[in-house]
Amino acid sequence: MSVLIDTDSLGRRLAAGERTVLVDVRWKLGDPHGHDHYLAGHLPGAVYADLETELAAPPSPSAGRHPLPSVEVLEAAARRWGVRAGDTVVAYDDLGGMSAARAWWLLRWAGLSDVRLLDGGLAAWTAAGGELETGPVTPPAGDVVLRPDSLPTLEVESVAGFADGGMLLDARAGERFRGETEPIDPRAGHIPGAASAPTTENVDATGRFLDPAALRARFAALGVDGSRPVGVYCGSGVTAAHEIAALALAGIDATLYPGSWSQWSADPDRPAATGP
C-alpha cells in the first residue's frame, strides 16, 4: 500500500503539471478553526476538507464521535475537491498526519488506489521552501465514483473477542489507555485485551513518520509481527487511521474499528479495563 509522498516528490509532480489533488485536513480536538487556518495559508491549489461534515457522519452514542460517512457524502466531497478517476490525492495537515490520515484511509476504503500522506505535512513543505497561498480554492468539479468497503472494518460486535486471536491496538495517549484521564468520552480505560500503541510514537520530532525498519521494531516490541490479524482503534477512529498508515509502512495490514472508544464506552454493559 502506497502511503507517503515527500515534499521534493510532490514539488516535482506539481511543477510537471501531473494530476494531483491536494487536500488540507486541518483539524484538532478542541480547535474548531481548521478552515480559518487553511484560509490563512495552505499549499498552492489545496482544497479544504471538513473532517466533521465530509469525513464523518453525525456523532451519536450508538455510533461514536466520528462514524464513517456515507459513500454518497464522501463522493460528493471528493467531487467538490476536484477528484477525477486516476488522480493522485495527497492529504496533509499540521499535526504530523494525525488528521490527514483519516482522509487517506477513507479514500482508500472508498476504492481510490493512489492516495498519499504528505510526510511531515505543512511544516515539512514550508521548511523545504515551499510557498503557501491564502484564501479559498474552488477547483472544477470532479467526477470520481467511489466504491465503499475496499478496506475492511471492525464492527463493535466483533471487537470484544478480537484480541483472542489477533492483536488489538489502542492508538490513544498512554494515560487515556490506562484510564488515568478521559477528557471527552463517557468512561476511562480501554477495551480489554488491547495493547497501548500511541500514534505519537509513529513519528519523529519533525512530524515525519519513522522509517519502515524503526516502525517494524516498534510494533514487534508490542507483539505485532504480521503473524496475527491486527485491529486498531482510538477515541473516534481518526488517529487510528494514522496507526494503520504506520503499520502499512512496516509491511503489516491492519483493520480499523471506526466506532473506537467513543462507541465502546458509551454502553455501560461493555467492559472497560484500566492500568497498563
N, C-alpha and C positions, 0 to 999 in steps of 0.2 A: 504494500500500500504506500503510494507516494504521500509524504506528509509535509515536508518543508520546502521552502524556497528561500535562498539568502538574498540579501539586498543587491549584490552585484548581478546575480542572475535575473532578478526582477527588473533592475535597471536596463539590462540588455534587451529583455523582452519588450519593455515599453518603448525603448529607443528604436527598435526594429519594427514597431507597429504590430506586433503579434497580438492576436485577440486575447485580452486579459481583462477580466472584470475584478476590480479592487473593491473589497467590502470592508468597511470600517465598522467594527463591533465594539465601540467604546461603551462599556457597561461595567459598573462595580456595585456591589452591595452597599447600600447607604448613600449612593451618589446618583440621583435621578437626572443628572445634567449631561449625559453622554452626547446628546445631539448638539448641545451648546459647545462641548469640547471639540466635536467634529467640525462644526462651523468655524471655529477659531483657528483650525489648522489641520489639514489632512493630506494624505498622499494625492498627487495630481490625478484627477479623474475618479477618485474613490467615491462610492456611494455609501450612505449610512444605512446600517441595518439595525432596526429596533428590536433588541432581544426580547423585550416583554410582549410585544404585539406581533412580531413577524417570525421570531424563532421560538415561540412558546404559545401555548393555548392559555386561556384564563386560568388562574390558580383556583384550587379547591382542596379541602381537607382530604377528599377521597382520591385525588389525582396528584397532589403535591403542588409546590410553588411554581414550577415551570414544566407543565406537561408538554409532550410533543405537540407541535401544531398539526392541524390537518394538512394533508398534502395540497389541498386547494389553497389554503392560506400561504403555505410556503412557496408554492408555484407562482402565485400572484406576486409575492415579494421578489422572488428571483427574476421574474419578468420585469418588475419595476427597476431592479438593479441593472437590467440590460442583458441578462444572461441568455445566450443562444446555444443551440446544440453544438458541441465541440469546443466551446470556450474553456479556457483555463480560468478558474476562480481562485483568487488569493485573498484570504481573510487576515485581518490584523487588528490589534488593539494596542493599548498602552499598559498592559497588565501581564506581560510575559506569555501571552497567548491564552490566558485563562478563560476569557470570554469569547475570543475569536474561535477557539476550538469548538464551541457549540455550533457555529456556522459550518465549520469544516466537517464535523461529524454528521450534522443534519443533512447537508447536501450529498454526502456520501451515502447516507441512509436512503436518500431520495433518488439514488441512481446515477449521480454525476461521477464520472471516473477521474477527472483531473481537478481536484480541489487541494489547495496548499495553504499552509500557515506561513506567514512571513516570519522567519526566525528572528526573534528579538523585537519584532513589531515596530511601532513608531519610533522608539528610541534608537533602534539599530539603523533605521532609514536616515534619520537626521544626523546620527553620528558618522555615517558614511558620506555626508554631504548632500543627501537628497533634499530637494526643495519641497516645501509644503504650499498648498493653496488654501484659500479661505472661501467660505460660502458654500451653498448647496450645489450639488451636481445632479442634473436630470438627463440621463442618457436616453437614447432611443429605446423603446420598449423591446424586451427580448421575447423569444418565442419558445423557450425551453419547456419540455414536457417532463415532469418528474414522476418517478415510479417508486413508491414507498417500499419499505421493508427490504431494501437491498443489503442492509446490515441487520444482524439480529438484535433483539432487545430482551430484557428480562421483565416479566410481569411480576407483580407483587406476590402472586400465589406460588411462584416457583422460587422465590428468593430464600424462604426460610430453610429449605433443605439444600440450597446450592453449595454451601460450604462442606457438605458431607462428601461430595465427590469432586469438588473444584475449589478454587481459591476466590474468595470474595474480598475485594479491596475497598477500603474506605478512604476516599481521596481528600477528606476534610482535614483541617488542622488537628494535630495530636490532642490538644486539650478538649476539643469537641468530641473526638472519638472516645476519649477516656471518661467523658461525662463531667469534666471539671467546670465546664461552662456551656451554655447553649443560648446564644443571643437572639435566635429567630424562630426556631422550630419548637413544636409542642413539648418535647421531652429531651432530656440529655441522655447521652450514651451512644451505643452503636448496635448494629444488627449482630446478634450472637453468631460467633464463628468467623466474623470478619477480621481482617488484619489492617492495621493502620498504615497508610501509604500516602502521606500528604503530597499534593501536587507541587507544592513549593520546592520539593526536593528533586523535581524533574528538570529544573533549570539552574543556570549559574547566576552569578551576581548581576549580570547584564540582562537577564531575562531570556537568554538563548538556551535552547534545550541542550542537555548534556549529550556527549557523543554516544553512539549506539553501544559501545563496549561498556561505558560507565553506567548506562541505563540497564543493560543486561545484568551487570553486577549488582546494581541497586535492587532489582526485582528478584534476582536469585537469592539475595540475602533474606527476602521475605518468603521464600519458598516457591516463587513463580519462575518456572523454567520452561514453560510450554508443554509440559507433560500432562497437565490437567486443565480443564476449562477454567477461564478467568472471567469473573464478573466484576464490574466497578460501579460504585455509587458515590455520591457526595451529599450535599444538602438538598439540591433540587435538580441534579442532572446536568449542570453546566460545567463545573470544573472536572467532573468525572470524564467528560469528553477529552479534556487535556491529558488525563491519565491514559486514556485509550490511545491518544496520539503518541505519548511516550512509550507505551508498550509496543505500538506498531514500529516505532524506530528501533526498538530492541528485538524485533522479529517475532513478537508474541501477539496473537489475536486475542481480543477481549470483547466482552458484551456489556453494553450499557444497561443499567437499571434506571430508566428515566425518572420514575417517581422518587427514588432515593429516600434519604432520611425524612424529608418533609412529608412524604406519603406514609412511610412506615410508622413514624412516631405519632401520627395523627390518630391511630387506632390504639386505644389503651389495652386492647387484648393482645396486641403483638408484643413479644418480649423485647426488652432492652437490656444490654449488658453495659457495664461500666468498668473502668480500670484498663490497664494495658493489655 
